[in-house]
Amino acid sequence: MALYDVPMPQMGESIAEGTIIKWHKNAGDKVAKDETILEISTDKVDSEIPSPVSGVIAEILFEKDVTVGVGTIIAKIETDASATISTPQKTVETPKPEVKPVSIAEEKGHLTPVSMEQIMGTTPAGARKSGSRFYSPLVRNIAKTEGISQEELDKILGTGAENRVTKNDILTHLENRKTQKTETQKPTQQITVKTQVVEKPQPQQMTYDASKVEIIPMDTMRKSIANHMRMSLDTSAHVYSLSEIDMTHIVRFREQHKNTFEKKYGFKLTYTPFVLQAVAKAIVDFPLMNSSVDGTNIVRKKDINLGMAVALQGNGLIVPVIKNIDELNFVGICKRSNDLAYKARDKKLTPDDVSGGTFTVTNPGIYGNLFGFAIISQPQVGIVGVGAIQKRPVVLEGDVIAIRSMMYLTLSYDHRMIDGSYGGQFLQRVCHYLKTFDVTQNI
């Protein structure tokens, strides 16, 4: 028998930690390979994690609601498998890897797998406790590198589970500390006029009448979404454009084919694939929309990996990714988008399903909204919003008034890199590909 180490998986790029929300197995329980052993939550996805091997759960190292760094061992499975298993700790003592300090530039940029493992090696259990609060290895290393004392670390307001300090929390604290230090180091000028110091207004502490309100704590996903959206607004210079598109020909095409399509493929034909295909084609023509900003560099992605926002029942939003969507035909996009939507709602998404997105499409129109201006999903530079399709009178060529099925499309884009001319042309190209959709094709 041997012990197999189960690590906290990385559920998407830039994700450094996950929160355990439920264990499906207890210590001593038998588990089959690919059987669900726990559920975790990140700012990208809630997901059920399958067992990598068959065996017996020997040890569970973290309880429910604990946030753990990616790569940290969270459980051990006793198994007969001899390949890629960890050596039992009772018989062999593994030396601890040397720890390299992590700079803020590395934290905001791209930590290599080696340096991440070295970080995780500082605490085999994954997170150290100070007082009543745990700190992840990543937070500990940033604090050590930047000279943050334990007392200062304990005072940082945490937004993670159980007020845990996340990487965004400590980076924000460092930025604020740097600003305060710069202000104090500015040379004072000799002036005769008295100046009045105006302090930054602090958020007013809200008070409640307990008999008239219900206090509902945010779950892990809601807090993560809140942090990510606020960070995006603070990062990108958001600009918005709005266009209107006549969808009458596509509405008729769908009505004509929806019944035979469902019988043939086993799922419904929606309007989403039409928009996804048009956006993918427009990105080919306007490749800067498939980019990211890295400091003063533009990182243009060669693969077009289109994210599609999926609303979950009750609360939450997940963005699975259709990889290399420009290589798929229309039916292929229909199948892939339907598969990802169902996996998202059933919590069956894998780390690969939610990673690598280069552009995103969201659909506020599914609930009848005419349009919506979405927040960019970092580190992308744009997101298209799809409005509801509604019939209304429209003036056509020859000053003829007709009833047409109209839809609004919005584009939110990062003005640090995308100018209005480029963004506006891109949105019009999306409209062009919708207008010229081939309604004679067989699906």
C-alpha positions as CSV (number, residue, x, y, z in Angstrom):
1,M,0.0,0.0,0.0
2,A,1.1,3.6,-0.6
3,L,-0.2,7.1,-0.1
4,Y,-1.3,9.2,-3.0
5,D,-1.3,13.0,-2.3
6,V,-4.4,14.9,-3.5
7,P,-3.5,18.5,-4.3
8,M,-5.8,21.5,-4.5
9,P,-6.3,21.8,-8.3
10,Q,-5.9,25.1,-10.3
11,M,-9.4,25.9,-11.5
12,G,-8.4,28.4,-14.2
13,E,-5.5,30.7,-15.0
14,S,-4.5,33.3,-12.4
15,I,-6.3,31.3,-9.7
16,A,-4.0,30.9,-6.7
17,E,-6.4,29.4,-4.1
18,G,-9.7,27.6,-3.7
19,T,-12.2,27.1,-0.8
20,I,-13.4,23.7,0.2
21,I,-17.2,23.9,0.4
22,K,-18.0,20.2,0.9
23,W,-16.4,16.8,1.5
24,H,-18.3,13.9,-0.1
25,K,-16.0,11.4,1.6
26,N,-14.7,10.9,5.1
27,A,-11.5,9.4,6.3
28,G,-11.7,5.6,6.1
29,D,-14.2,5.7,3.2
30,K,-13.6,3.8,0.0
31,V,-13.4,5.8,-3.2
32,A,-13.3,4.8,-6.9
33,K,-11.2,6.6,-9.5
34,D,-13.1,9.6,-10.9
35,E,-15.7,9.4,-8.1
36,T,-16.4,12.9,-6.5
37,I,-14.6,13.4,-3.3
38,L,-15.1,17.1,-2.6
39,E,-16.4,20.4,-3.9
40,I,-14.4,23.6,-4.1
41,S,-15.2,27.2,-5.0
42,T,-13.1,29.9,-6.7
43,D,-14.0,33.2,-8.3
44,K,-14.3,31.4,-11.6
45,V,-16.2,28.2,-10.8
46,D,-17.8,25.9,-8.2
47,S,-16.7,22.4,-9.1
48,E,-16.8,18.8,-8.0
49,I,-13.4,17.3,-7.8
50,P,-13.0,13.6,-8.8
51,S,-10.6,11.2,-7.1
52,P,-7.4,10.7,-9.2
53,V,-7.1,7.1,-8.0
54,S,-9.0,4.2,-6.4
55,G,-8.4,3.4,-2.7
56,V,-9.3,4.4,0.8
57,I,-9.3,8.0,2.2
58,A,-6.4,7.9,4.6
59,E,-6.5,11.5,5.8
60,I,-8.3,14.7,5.2
61,L,-6.0,17.7,5.9
62,F,-8.5,20.6,5.6
63,E,-12.1,21.0,6.8
64,K,-15.0,22.6,5.1
65,D,-14.9,26.4,4.4
66,V,-11.1,26.5,4.6
67,T,-9.3,28.4,1.7
68,V,-6.2,26.6,0.5
69,G,-3.4,27.5,-1.9
70,V,-3.3,25.8,-5.3
71,G,-1.0,22.7,-5.2
72,T,-1.3,22.2,-1.5
73,I,-2.0,18.7,-0.4
74,I,-5.6,18.5,0.9
75,A,-6.1,14.8,1.4
76,K,-4.2,11.4,1.2
77,I,-5.6,8.3,-0.4
78,E,-4.2,4.8,0.5
79,T,-3.9,2.9,-2.8
80,D,-2.2,-0.1,-4.4
81,A,-1.2,2.1,-7.4
82,S,2.6,2.3,-7.8
83,A,2.7,5.0,-10.5
84,T,3.0,8.7,-9.6
85,I,2.3,8.1,-5.9
86,S,3.9,9.9,-3.0
87,T,6.2,8.0,-0.7
88,P,4.6,7.4,2.7
89,Q,5.8,10.0,5.1
90,K,6.2,7.5,8.0
91,T,9.0,5.7,6.2
92,V,10.8,8.4,4.3
93,E,11.4,12.0,5.4
94,T,11.3,14.3,2.3
95,P,13.6,17.4,2.6
96,K,11.8,20.7,2.4
97,P,12.5,22.7,-0.8
98,E,14.4,25.9,-0.6
99,V,12.0,28.9,-0.6
100,K,12.6,31.8,-2.9
101,P,11.1,35.2,-2.1
102,V,8.3,36.3,-4.3
103,S,8.2,39.9,-5.6
104,I,5.1,41.8,-6.3
105,A,5.9,41.8,-10.0
106,E,6.0,38.0,-9.9
107,E,2.7,37.8,-8.0
108,K,0.9,40.0,-10.5
109,G,2.6,38.3,-13.4
110,H,3.2,34.7,-13.9
111,L,4.6,32.4,-11.2
112,T,6.3,29.4,-12.8
113,P,5.3,25.9,-11.6
114,V,8.6,25.5,-9.9
115,S,8.4,28.7,-7.9
116,M,4.8,27.9,-6.9
117,E,5.8,24.5,-5.6
118,Q,8.6,26.2,-3.7
119,I,6.1,28.5,-2.1
120,M,3.8,25.7,-1.2
121,G,6.7,23.8,0.3
122,T,7.0,26.4,3.0
123,T,4.0,24.9,4.8
124,P,3.2,21.3,4.0
125,A,-0.3,21.7,5.4
126,G,-0.8,24.6,3.1
127,A,-1.7,27.5,5.4
128,R,-0.4,28.7,8.7
129,K,-2.4,30.1,11.5
130,S,-1.9,33.3,13.4
131,G,-4.4,34.0,16.1
132,S,-7.8,32.9,14.7
133,R,-6.9,33.4,11.0
134,F,-5.1,31.3,8.5
135,Y,-2.7,32.8,6.0
136,S,-1.9,31.0,2.7
137,P,1.7,30.3,1.7
138,L,1.4,32.9,-1.1
139,V,0.3,35.6,1.3
140,R,3.0,34.6,3.8
141,N,5.7,34.9,1.1
142,I,4.5,38.3,-0.1
143,A,4.4,39.6,3.5
144,K,8.0,38.3,4.1
145,T,9.4,39.7,0.9
146,E,7.7,43.1,1.4
147,G,8.6,43.4,5.1
148,I,5.1,43.2,6.5
149,S,5.2,42.3,10.2
150,Q,2.8,39.8,11.7
151,E,1.1,42.7,13.6
152,E,0.6,44.6,10.3
153,L,-0.6,41.4,8.6
154,D,-3.2,40.7,11.3
155,K,-4.7,44.2,10.7
156,I,-5.3,43.7,7.0
157,L,-9.0,43.5,6.2
158,G,-9.6,40.1,4.6
159,T,-12.3,39.4,2.0
160,G,-11.8,35.6,1.8
161,A,-13.6,32.9,3.7
162,E,-13.7,33.5,7.5
163,N,-12.1,37.0,6.8
164,R,-9.1,35.3,5.3
165,V,-6.5,37.6,3.6
166,T,-6.4,36.9,-0.2
167,K,-3.6,37.8,-2.6
168,N,-5.7,40.8,-3.8
169,D,-6.1,42.0,-0.2
170,I,-2.4,42.1,0.5
171,L,-1.6,43.6,-2.9
172,T,-4.2,46.4,-2.2
173,H,-2.7,46.9,1.2
174,L,0.8,47.3,-0.3
175,E,-0.4,49.8,-2.9
176,N,-2.1,51.9,-0.2
177,R,1.0,51.7,2.0
178,K,3.2,52.8,-0.9
179,T,0.9,55.7,-1.6
180,Q,0.9,56.8,2.0
181,K,4.7,56.5,2.2
182,T,5.1,58.6,-1.0
183,E,2.9,61.3,0.4
184,T,4.9,61.5,3.7
185,Q,8.2,61.7,1.8
186,K,7.2,64.7,-0.4
187,P,9.4,67.8,0.5
188,T,7.4,70.4,2.3
189,Q,7.3,73.9,0.9
190,Q,7.6,77.1,3.0
191,I,4.3,78.9,2.5
192,T,2.6,81.6,4.4
193,V,-1.0,80.5,3.7
194,K,-2.5,78.0,6.1
195,T,-3.6,74.8,4.4
196,Q,-6.5,72.6,5.4
197,V,-6.0,68.8,5.3
198,V,-9.0,67.1,3.8
199,E,-9.2,63.5,4.8
200,K,-10.6,60.9,2.5
201,P,-14.2,60.2,3.5
202,Q,-14.7,56.7,5.0
203,P,-17.7,54.5,4.2
204,Q,-20.4,55.1,6.7
205,Q,-21.0,52.2,9.0
206,M,-24.5,50.9,8.3
207,T,-26.9,50.3,11.2
208,Y,-29.9,48.0,11.1
209,D,-33.1,47.3,12.9
210,A,-32.8,43.6,13.4
211,S,-36.6,43.2,13.3
212,K,-36.8,44.8,9.8
213,V,-33.9,43.3,7.9
214,E,-32.4,39.9,7.2
215,I,-28.6,39.7,7.1
216,I,-27.4,37.2,4.5
217,P,-23.6,36.5,4.5
218,M,-22.1,36.3,1.0
219,D,-21.0,32.8,0.0
220,T,-17.5,32.2,-1.4
221,M,-18.4,32.6,-5.0
222,R,-20.3,35.9,-4.4
223,K,-17.4,37.4,-2.5
224,S,-14.9,36.3,-5.2
225,I,-17.1,37.7,-8.0
226,A,-17.3,41.0,-6.1
227,N,-13.6,41.2,-5.7
228,H,-12.9,40.3,-9.3
229,M,-15.4,42.8,-10.7
230,R,-14.1,45.6,-8.5
231,M,-10.6,44.8,-9.5
232,S,-11.5,44.9,-13.2
233,L,-13.0,48.4,-12.9
234,D,-9.9,49.6,-11.1
235,T,-7.6,48.0,-13.7
236,S,-9.2,48.8,-17.1
237,A,-10.4,52.1,-18.6
238,H,-13.9,50.9,-19.5
239,V,-15.5,52.4,-22.7
240,Y,-18.8,51.3,-24.1
241,S,-20.4,51.1,-27.6
242,L,-23.9,50.1,-28.6
243,S,-25.2,48.7,-32.0
244,E,-28.5,47.5,-33.3
245,I,-28.9,44.5,-35.6
246,D,-31.8,43.1,-37.6
247,M,-32.1,39.4,-36.6
248,T,-35.3,38.7,-38.6
249,H,-33.6,36.3,-41.0
250,I,-31.9,34.4,-38.1
251,V,-35.2,34.2,-36.2
252,R,-36.9,32.7,-39.3
253,F,-34.0,30.3,-39.8
254,R,-34.2,29.1,-36.2
255,E,-38.0,28.7,-36.3
256,Q,-37.6,26.7,-39.5
257,H,-35.0,24.3,-38.1
258,K,-35.5,24.2,-34.3
259,N,-37.7,21.0,-34.2
260,T,-35.6,18.9,-36.6
261,F,-32.4,20.2,-34.9
262,E,-33.6,19.1,-31.5
263,K,-34.6,15.6,-32.8
264,K,-31.3,15.2,-34.6
265,Y,-28.9,16.4,-31.9
266,G,-30.9,16.1,-28.7
267,F,-30.8,19.7,-27.5
268,K,-32.5,23.0,-28.4
269,L,-31.2,25.5,-31.0
270,T,-30.7,28.8,-29.2
271,Y,-29.5,32.2,-30.5
272,T,-26.3,32.1,-28.5
273,P,-24.3,30.1,-31.1
274,F,-25.2,32.6,-33.8
275,V,-23.6,35.4,-31.8
276,L,-20.6,33.3,-30.7
277,Q,-19.8,32.5,-34.3
278,A,-20.1,36.1,-35.4
279,V,-17.8,37.3,-32.6
280,A,-15.2,34.7,-33.4
281,K,-15.1,35.7,-37.0
282,A,-14.9,39.4,-36.1
283,I,-11.9,38.6,-33.8
284,V,-10.1,37.0,-36.7
285,D,-10.5,40.4,-38.6
286,F,-9.6,42.5,-35.5
287,P,-7.0,40.5,-33.6
288,L,-6.2,43.2,-31.0
289,M,-9.6,42.3,-29.4
290,N,-7.9,39.0,-28.6
291,S,-5.2,40.5,-26.5
292,S,-4.2,41.5,-22.9
293,V,-2.3,44.4,-21.4
294,D,0.9,43.5,-19.5
295,G,2.4,46.7,-18.1
296,T,3.4,48.6,-21.2
297,N,3.3,45.5,-23.5
298,I,0.4,44.2,-25.6
299,V,0.1,40.4,-25.5
300,R,-1.8,39.2,-28.6
301,K,-3.2,35.7,-28.2
302,K,-3.0,33.4,-31.2
303,D,-5.8,31.0,-30.0
304,I,-9.3,32.4,-30.0
305,N,-10.8,31.0,-26.8
306,L,-14.3,32.5,-26.3
307,G,-15.8,32.6,-22.9
308,M,-19.6,32.4,-22.5
309,A,-21.1,33.6,-19.3
310,V,-23.6,31.1,-17.7
311,A,-25.9,32.2,-14.9
312,L,-26.4,29.7,-12.2
313,Q,-29.7,28.9,-10.5
314,G,-30.1,31.0,-7.3
315,N,-26.9,33.0,-7.5
316,G,-23.5,33.1,-9.2
317,L,-22.0,33.3,-12.6
318,I,-19.6,31.0,-14.4
319,V,-17.7,31.6,-17.6
320,P,-16.7,28.3,-19.4
321,V,-14.5,28.7,-22.4
322,I,-14.9,27.3,-26.0
323,K,-11.3,26.7,-27.0
324,N,-10.2,27.5,-30.6
325,I,-13.8,28.4,-31.5
326,D,-12.7,29.7,-34.9
327,E,-11.9,26.2,-36.0
328,L,-15.5,24.9,-35.3
329,N,-18.4,25.0,-37.7
330,F,-21.8,26.3,-36.7
331,V,-23.1,22.9,-35.5
332,G,-19.8,22.3,-33.6
333,I,-20.3,25.7,-31.8
334,C,-23.8,24.7,-30.9
335,K,-22.7,21.3,-29.4
336,R,-19.8,22.8,-27.5
337,S,-21.7,25.7,-26.0
338,N,-24.6,23.4,-25.0
339,D,-22.3,20.9,-23.4
340,L,-20.5,23.6,-21.4
341,A,-23.7,25.3,-20.2
342,Y,-25.0,22.0,-18.8
343,K,-21.7,21.1,-17.2
344,A,-21.7,24.6,-15.6
345,R,-25.1,24.2,-14.1
346,D,-24.4,20.6,-12.9
347,K,-21.0,21.7,-11.4
348,K,-19.2,19.3,-13.7
349,L,-16.7,21.8,-15.2
350,T,-13.1,20.9,-15.2
351,P,-10.1,23.3,-14.7
352,D,-9.5,23.2,-18.5
353,D,-13.2,24.2,-19.1
354,V,-12.7,27.6,-17.4
355,S,-9.2,28.5,-18.2
356,G,-7.5,30.2,-21.1
357,G,-10.3,32.6,-22.1
358,T,-9.3,35.4,-24.5
359,F,-12.6,37.2,-25.0
360,T,-16.1,36.9,-23.5
361,V,-19.8,37.0,-24.5
362,T,-22.5,37.5,-22.0
363,N,-26.3,37.5,-22.5
364,P,-28.4,39.8,-20.3
365,G,-31.1,39.6,-22.9
366,I,-32.0,36.1,-21.9
367,Y,-34.2,37.6,-19.2
368,G,-35.8,40.2,-21.5
369,N,-33.3,43.0,-21.0
370,L,-32.8,45.2,-24.1
371,F,-29.1,45.6,-23.4
372,G,-26.5,45.7,-20.7
373,F,-22.9,47.0,-20.4
374,A,-20.8,44.3,-18.9
375,I,-17.6,44.5,-16.9
376,I,-14.5,43.2,-18.7
377,S,-13.2,39.8,-17.5
378,Q,-9.5,40.4,-16.6
379,P,-7.0,40.1,-18.2
380,Q,-9.1,40.4,-21.4
381,V,-9.7,43.7,-23.2
382,G,-13.4,43.3,-24.2
383,I,-16.7,41.7,-23.7
384,V,-19.9,41.6,-25.9
385,G,-23.3,41.9,-24.3
386,V,-26.3,40.4,-26.1
387,G,-29.8,42.0,-25.7
388,A,-33.2,40.5,-26.1
389,I,-34.7,40.1,-29.5
390,Q,-37.9,42.1,-29.9
391,K,-40.3,42.9,-32.7
392,R,-40.7,46.6,-33.5
393,P,-41.4,48.9,-36.5
394,V,-38.3,49.7,-38.5
395,V,-37.7,52.0,-41.5
396,L,-36.2,50.1,-44.4
397,E,-34.8,51.2,-47.7
398,G,-37.3,53.1,-49.8
399,D,-38.8,54.6,-46.6
400,V,-40.8,51.4,-46.0
401,I,-41.9,50.7,-42.5
402,A,-41.9,47.0,-41.5
403,I,-42.1,44.9,-38.4
404,R,-38.6,43.3,-37.8
405,S,-37.0,41.3,-35.1
406,M,-34.3,43.7,-33.7
407,M,-31.5,43.1,-31.1
408,Y,-29.0,45.4,-29.4
409,L,-25.3,44.4,-29.0
410,T,-23.0,46.2,-26.6
411,L,-19.2,46.2,-26.4
412,S,-17.3,47.0,-23.3
413,Y,-13.6,47.5,-24.1
414,D,-10.3,48.6,-22.4
415,H,-9.4,52.1,-23.6
416,R,-5.8,51.6,-22.5
417,M,-5.3,49.6,-25.6
418,I,-8.5,49.7,-27.8
419,D,-9.5,53.0,-29.2
420,G,-13.1,54.0,-30.1
421,S,-12.4,53.6,-33.8
422,Y,-11.1,50.0,-33.5
423,G,-13.7,49.0,-31.0
424,G,-16.6,50.5,-33.0
425,Q,-15.4,48.8,-36.2
426,F,-15.1,45.5,-34.4
427,L,-18.7,45.7,-33.1
428,Q,-19.9,46.6,-36.6
429,R,-18.1,43.6,-38.0
430,V,-19.9,41.3,-35.5
431,C,-23.2,42.8,-36.8
432,H,-22.0,42.2,-40.3
433,Y,-21.5,38.5,-39.7
434,L,-24.9,38.2,-38.1
435,K,-26.5,40.0,-41.1
436,T,-24.8,37.7,-43.6
437,F,-25.4,34.4,-41.7
438,D,-26.0,31.7,-44.4
439,V,-29.6,30.8,-44.0
440,T,-29.4,28.3,-46.9
441,Q,-27.1,25.9,-45.0
442,N,-28.3,22.5,-43.7
443,I,-27.9,21.8,-40.1
